[in-house]
Amino acid sequence: MIGQMLDHYRIESKLGEGGMGVVYRAHDSHLDRPVAIKVLPPDKVADIVRKQRFAHEAKTASALNHPSIVTIHDIRSDSGTDFIVMEYIKGQTLNDQLRPKGLRTGQVLGYAVQIADALATAHRVGIVHRDLKPSNIMVTDDGRIKVLDFGLAKLLEPIKSTADASTLTAGPLTEQGALLGTVAYMSPEQAEGRKLDGRSDIFSFGSVLYEMVTSRRPFSADSQPALLTKIMNEDPTPPRQLAASIPPELEKIILRCLRKDPNRRYQTMADLKVALEDVQDESGSEKQRHATWRRHRAWAVFVVVAAGFFAWRELRRTPEPEPLRAVALTTFLGEERYPSFSPDGNHVVFTWTGPKQDNTDIYVQQISVGSPLRLTTEPLTDYNPVWSPDGRWVAFLRGQSSSSYVGKSELRLIPPLGGPERKLAEIRVREVYISPGYLDWCPDGTCLVVTDSPGEEEPAALFVVSLETGEKRRLTNPRPPVLGDSNPAVSRDGGSLVFRRNIAGRTGELYWLPLGKGETAGGEPSRLTLAMLNASYPAWMPNGEEILFSAGGSLWRLSVRGERPPARLPFVGEDGGMPAVSRPRPGRPARLIYVRSFSDLNIWRVKTSVSGAPSPSPPTASISSTREDSNAQLSPDTRRVAFASNRSGRFEIWLADLDGTNAVQLTSMGAEVTGTPRWSPDGQTIAFDSILAGQFEIYVIPTSGGKPRRVTSHPANDHIPSFSRDGKWIYFSSNRTGEHQIWKIPASGGDAVQLTHNIGYVAFESPDGAYVYYTQTLSTPSALWRLPTSGGHPVKVLTGVINRAFTVLERGIYYIDRPKGEARLQYFDLANGRSTTVAGNLGDLRNGLTASPDGQTILYTRVDSSVDDLMLVENFR
């Protein structure tokens, strides 16, 4: 744009660029003066939300009149370009002044008082900055402060506090739950997406002050999740430990600003300004008296410390430790999971689907020697084996289904070399989204900690089970909308428990609970990780101070005392989960074992000549990649396919032609899980679910692209959407009442209406709009029910539907069943109530089934390859 005219402003040069726009220096030809112009980039003008926020920035900031706040001259639009005309400032950002060695205390206090006065003025008129950071603060050539970019500020609701406006309450201009602003300077409440008031700016101001006096940010990490965790849970290093010349009163001010609880910070920026002025007054005369002495002392200390350091380094120089290296312990066909070390660290117990891939049983493998020993042979799912601390037993669970961990299971014991089993107790896990991993031993071997459902309407909790009697005693007390607690890990001294709290869909957080005598709760659990990290499978390190866990396809390490943020393990842990660490022995360090797991899911096609007729040829691949492509849905004109895929990293919604060509990514939610795309009848919109907001919610997005719109906003899991045939409603499953039921909500937004009362997960409306068909489970065989859309009683239509796999056509229903272990495509004729087999040998199925209106093209998802091997790391430290 250099040299171009916007209205009567000639663009001269580019000054900078941020998330809300590009800033140029320009010349005002009417008033013959330099100005700064912020322009929304042309490629983002079509984004109506960003455009509205851009306009709001100008209107908000233009209401402020203060010498330390940049002046807004005008907001205009020219030839479709929206821009703000601002005061032009000669100087540099505070961020530039902080590099590389920081500021003197006198400078810090002089700048800080001006910044505090500017923010106090904004807060008095109900404006919170929300994005205060050094790069948004200008220092003019004559040393004056100018606070820039109130682009993330939002007008507040009417002040509801006392006349002195000590507390401000943020209004709902931006969607609650959105993370706006720069992460490193966010307050804890902003990181959590909560409503903000002026005290959030006080925290951000404290972060800026901290960096001004120490040249370091109070919170830093190598990833955003780790940084957010640190902001939420860790106190910064006291500034005087990094810069001893800081006045003690200034350090107290900074640390008070950075308190996690807003009620313990300064309550108004005006009070903070007064406190800074007091320190400024006191430090002026003191500084004059001691300046010379301090310089001599600092130099002497530096010389002594530097000499000592270099001498110490030479004496203590040791070779760098070798990088960690992982080697395959098992490379069997099928799935090897749930590893657990024997007490001496020489054997591993785990589950394997066996040489014939026909059953999941418990096996024991000696490290690097021989073949595995099979312990169990029952034709049911045996899982989650854990070796007892005294080496006498392997505890495990035996499911009542050969294909699912959800439902009733038996807690059993077996000797590690085989022998008679002992049933200890029964447990039940009712929620499909609770992360598997339900067992751990008490350190003395007299009890186990297990996940169990305490009642029909209660989330799964952790219980202590006596090895002697089998009696259960409740240990944790999760409350809805929490789904349940799982993945227990008891420290080896018995003083602590780390577990996963499953909060929404497949998302969870790790919590730490102190344990008292007899494995009783010694207090309330405290959170270790944030939901966005989605940590699972914690395992204690031998030092009892740290845990390992898996998150995002990697292994992480975390101090339970909050001394450091989570950090990925270097060199090892790719596609890793379920870590276990052996006890170190004299002459032999600890070992690490973990599961390396990944799958290749692809979308396959079945063709028929007539709807419901047997397919003349076997299924063929339709859409494929080397990652996971699933949950396909054909467009109404059958020309395009919407599907979920993690081929770009995280799961997002993609569109492609029927043969997989012309694939484009439609969403960029950045959530742990985004999926279940469903076309609107006119083909213009796709509904889907995502856990971006911390729980599953329903969203819609134009098929041409754009910003997704959230449809649901209830504190429950709302997922698996589908449109009504007229496009006016979206059906979905929700646990708003405790159990998952089918609901519907206007596609344009509004109140949701409950339809079913006998449990419902996946729903489709019939082509004539007369009925809603739905299943009652997600993965295990389920009955298919029919409910009139006008109201009435549900009727069971058929049984045996698996993996969300059914679709309703005008004359019949395609569905997949697996009566004898072999998945097959069935067609149920609505006229005669009979099912016929369309295709067999469909393979290892995953979510979804879709068909063209004429019933001649059917798409489904299957696993074409997968790896679940045990990886061993020697000399783990």
URGI-V586288 format. One line per field, one symbol per residue. psi: psi as a letter, one per 20 degrees, with the letter a starting at -180 (. if undefined). A space follows every 50 residues. Layout:
psi: ???
This chain:
psi: ipirpockppphrphrpahirppqprpohgjmqqrpppppqhijhiohgh gghghhgghghiipnqijpppohrprpolippqpprppppbrqhhhhipi jaqqhggghgggggghhghhgghhjkppgilprhijpqorhjjqqoprmk hjqqqqrppjarhjlhpqpqrlgqppipnqapghjqqhhhhikrqqahhg hgghhhgggghhhijqqhpqrjqgghgggghhiqqrpphiihniipphhh gggghhhjqgohijaqiqhghhggghhghgghighhgghjgghhgggggg ggggggghghghhhhjpqqpqqqqppqphqkqqapprlqpqrhijiqpqr qqirhjkiqorpqpppojparqpphqjqkroprlqppqhijhqoqrqoqi qijqipbpqpoqqqqijqapqppgrqrpohphjppqnjqqqqhjjirqpq pqoirhjqqprpqppphgijqppphrmqqqjphrqalqopqiijiqpprp oohpcjqrqpqppqpapklqpjaqqqphqqhhhlqrmqpqqhijiqqqrq pkjrqqpppijkhqrqpqpqhrjpkqrlqqprpqqpiorqqpqrpopqqo prpqpppqhqpiqppiqrqqpgpqajboprlqpqqhjjhqpprqqkijer prpqqrrhjirlpqpgqlhjrhppblqpqqhijiqpqrqqkhjirpqprq qqiirapqppgqkqlroormrqqrhijhqoqrpqkhjfqprprqqphiqb qqppgrjkppgpqqqqhijhqppqrirhhqpqqpqppphiqaqqppgrrj pqljnqqpagiapprprmhkippqpqpoohgikqqqpgqaliaoqaqqpq qqhijippqrpqohqqpnqpppoqlp.
